[in-house]
């Protein structure tokens, strides 16, 4: 064994802080985090309706969040002048729609895929006759080089579709004034909105991936994987053993094995004391989803872990978002269709006395006591 000279030891440069800004060693790992860049589409756009509609229909949190959000925006009462009431009384949508169902549906679609469209036909006198919701996946927005929308085109499929040898045909074209276009959270100079589900997409995948893993683990407790060491390598005998074990597991029955047929059977499972508790991760992802979606658990009907004070603040914060979107919705109806429509604001809540539903326990009750 070679001898070592202790005097040859060296000292590290741990105290050397002469690093270039942004090039420090502890920033190296951040370079592995890649976030895709995103340009704004200003000339032509067609929403990926099938993708986001599938997420909405499949993921319970996504559906409940969007549904409750849209119903809160439209609210219980739609306020309008007699003249506007006369106009909207003609609206039947696809034949069975009402103004309320149309407005909720339009907002729901815009939340799901970013944009919703409705045909707004007028008579010869220019009077609005109806609002007929269109399939957003078939509508293409086309603008000029300055980003000004010039027309809406309905096509048989998306431009990038490779399904068979089908040709992307134009079915119909509308001028901007012939379409009611409701974008969701449009940003910059884009001619379209942003899908609400886009920001929570990865969270939903992580959550349901974890749930699928948990389901597999629990399933393996009932139907464990077995490693069976047979005392034969004959294919016929091995096939016979396979049938015995398969039927036994399927029917949940015991097995009777002759001597010198099986050497040993080992159950493949997670080692003791090495299991991961999946609940903390699931709770974190639920909380992360709620925070990202902007709709509190309390609004979606889950309040068992929310204190009264926190519940009031959650309600107030959500109400402000609803009021802002109601104002934006009214502005879009006015600017595009000429309809003066206002939505009933959420009930105000008294932080001190919680007089949300009348004055029970609120100021009047306190005055009576005095």
Secondary structure, 3 states (H helix, E strand, C coil): CCCCCHHHCCCCCCCCCCCCCCCCHHHHHHHHCCCCCCCCCCCEECCCHHHHHHHHHHCHHHHHHHHHHHHHHHCCCEEECHHHHHHHCCCCCCCCCCHHHHHHHHHHHHHHHCEEEEECCECCCCCECCCEECCHHHEEEEECCCCCEEEEEEECCCCCCCCCCCCCCEEEEECHHHEEEEECCCCCCCCCCCCHHHCCHHHHHHHHHHHHHHHHHHHHHHCCEEEEEECCCCHHHHHHHHHHHHHHHHHCCCCCCCCCCEEEEEEECCCCCCCCCCHHHHHHHHHHHHHHHCCCCCCCCCCCCCCHHHHHHHHHHHHHHHHHHHHHHHHHHHHHHCCCEEECCCCCCCCCCCCCCCCCCCHHHHHHHC
